[in-house]
Amino acid sequence: MSEEVEERQAHVRAIAITSTAALAGVIAAIASQAMTSGMSPGAAAGSRDAQFALLAIVAVQLPVYHLVFDEWGGFKDVLYVAFMTFIIWFVTWGVILTSGASIL
């Protein structure tokens, strides 16, 4: 019975980390768009401020995960969160830039 509970806890942990990393990617894309709202899409795509917004979102997530989850902190976990956040940010911000949408 305890194996089932441990499996369930691991599954809930995986869902929570994936969901929050994806949500953080969307938030980073919105922040990037807000920081580059007056620029052309080409200039906005090369903006270092937009990239720093992504790095800041990733940097904020990692200590929170250390506090919330008991088994956290391996290189694989950090890489997974950074990659998931980056991919969602890249796709979301790419859609925002190519569509010409304005979030704010």
KELUM-622858 format. One record per residue (C-alpha): residue number from 1; residue in three letters; z, y, x. Coordinates in steps of 0.1 Angstrom, whole numbers, padded with zeros to 4 digits. Layout:
R   n res     Z     Y     X
R NUM ALA     Z     Y     X
...
This chain:
R   n res     Z     Y     X
R   1 MET  0000  0000  0000
R   2 SER  0008  0024  0028
R   3 GLU -0027  0019  0043
R   4 GLU -0042  0031  0010
R   5 VAL -0020  0062  0011
R   6 GLU -0030  0069  0047
R   7 GLU -0067  0064  0038
R   8 ARG -0064  0087  0009
R   9 GLN -0046  0114  0030
R  10 ALA -0073  0111  0056
R  11 HIS -0100  0115  0030
R  12 VAL -0083  0146  0014
R  13 ARG -0079  0161  0049
R  14 ALA -0116  0155  0056
R  15 ILE -0126  0171  0023
R  16 ALA -0103  0201  0028
R  17 ILE -0116  0208  0064
R  18 THR -0152  0204  0054
R  19 SER -0149  0226  0023
R  20 THR -0130  0254  0041
R  21 ALA -0154  0254  0070
R  22 ALA -0183  0257  0046
R  23 LEU -0166  0285  0027
R  24 ALA -0158  0302  0060
R  25 GLY -0195  0300  0069
R  26 VAL -0205  0318  0037
R  27 ILE -0178  0344  0042
R  28 ALA -0191  0350  0078
R  29 ALA -0226  0354  0065
R  30 ILE -0215  0380  0039
R  31 ALA -0195  0398  0067
R  32 SER -0226  0397  0089
R  33 GLN -0247  0411  0062
R  34 ALA -0222  0439  0056
R  35 MET -0221  0448  0093
R  36 THR -0259  0450  0095
R  37 SER -0267  0463  0060
R  38 GLY -0287  0493  0073
R  39 MET -0308  0474  0098
R  40 SER -0342  0458  0094
R  41 PRO -0340  0420  0092
R  42 GLY -0354  0416  0127
R  43 ALA -0328  0439  0142
R  44 ALA -0300  0424  0121
R  45 ALA -0309  0389  0133
R  46 GLY -0303  0400  0169
R  47 SER -0271  0419  0162
R  48 ARG -0241  0409  0184
R  49 ASP -0217  0423  0158
R  50 ALA -0229  0397  0133
R  51 GLN -0224  0370  0158
R  52 PHE -0190  0382  0166
R  53 ALA -0181  0380  0129
R  54 LEU -0190  0343  0130
R  55 LEU -0168  0338  0161
R  56 ALA -0139  0357  0145
R  57 ILE -0141  0335  0114
R  58 VAL -0140  0303  0136
R  59 ALA -0112  0317  0157
R  60 VAL -0091  0324  0126
R  61 GLN -0097  0289  0112
R  62 LEU -0085  0269  0141
R  63 PRO -0048  0281  0142
R  64 VAL -0046  0277  0105
R  65 TYR -0057  0241  0107
R  66 HIS -0031  0235  0135
R  67 LEU -0004  0247  0111
R  68 VAL -0016  0229  0080
R  69 PHE -0025  0194  0093
R  70 ASP -0003  0171  0114
R  71 GLU -0031  0154  0132
R  72 TRP -0053  0182  0144
R  73 GLY -0066  0197  0176
R  74 GLY -0088  0172  0194
R  75 PHE -0121  0185  0209
R  76 LYS -0140  0166  0182
R  77 ASP -0122  0184  0154
R  78 VAL -0127  0218  0169
R  79 LEU -0164  0211  0176
R  80 TYR -0168  0199  0140
R  81 VAL -0153  0230  0124
R  82 ALA -0173  0253  0147
R  83 PHE -0205  0235  0140
R  84 MET -0200  0233  0102
R  85 THR -0192  0270  0100
R  86 PHE -0221  0279  0122
R  87 ILE -0246  0259  0102
R  88 ILE -0235  0273  0069
R  89 TRP -0235  0308  0083
R  90 PHE -0269  0304  0098
R  91 VAL -0285  0291  0066
R  92 THR -0268  0316  0043
R  93 TRP -0274  0346  0065
R  94 GLY -0310  0335  0070
R  95 VAL -0316  0333  0032
R  96 ILE -0300  0367  0028
R  97 LEU -0322  0383  0056
R  98 THR -0355  0367  0044
R  99 SER -0349  0374  0008
R 100 GLY -0340  0410  0013
R 101 ALA -0309  0406 -0008
R 102 SER -0281  0431 -0005
R 103 ILE -0246  0417 -0010
R 104 LEU -0229  0450 -0010
